[in-house]
């Protein structure tokens, strides 16, 4: 297997600078400021709310992108926004991983996740050969919990460098977001305009059922762990 602690920053960067902490957030702020000039106020506010929701599990791009498109946000902008957020999240994790480990609640969860992941990977050394393509697929496909945060943790466990992990997250985010957005836009355009309301209701109903099932699965998983 590749060396797990390839980033080598557990002690050197134990206190990351404020620049490393703030730059990902400043990039997101600058991006939203630019988008403000291209969207009506209500669509801009909705997009901001969806980007915040994207960071909080269990919502993923498979639910956020359809909601944005149905609200009138252009499909390409919805896809690019989530891909950009994945990039910013990956950049934050790459620069501030020791800080993340010290966060209350989240830090201990990351440590437990990495310990379980090490055991999993040690038993399956063949995964090393697929580490780069596998991480891109993990980020791009709508797995539960996939994205820049968990993708960064998985990449670190595989011993990948910061540049490799950030590259995989960026490429995977672009592939996954634009594939879903283009697919949803094509499906919507197949139906007559009058059917738009019913299609929207059906999609929102499907999203609601999916979220309910995911929440029940998550709740049962926590009961089993306890």
Secondary structure, DSSP 8 states (H G I E B T S, - for coil): ---TTTT--TTTTTT--HHHHHHHHHHHHHHHHHHTTTS-HHHHHHHHHHHHHHHSTT--HHHHHHHHHHTT--HHHHHHHHHHHHHHHHHHHHHHHHHHHTSTTHHHHHHHHHHHHHHHHHT-GGGGGGHHHHHHHHHHS--TT-SHHHHHHHHHHTT--HHHHHHHHHHHHHHHHHHHHHHHHHHHHTS-GGGHHHHHHHHHHHHHHHHHHHHHHHHHHHHHH-
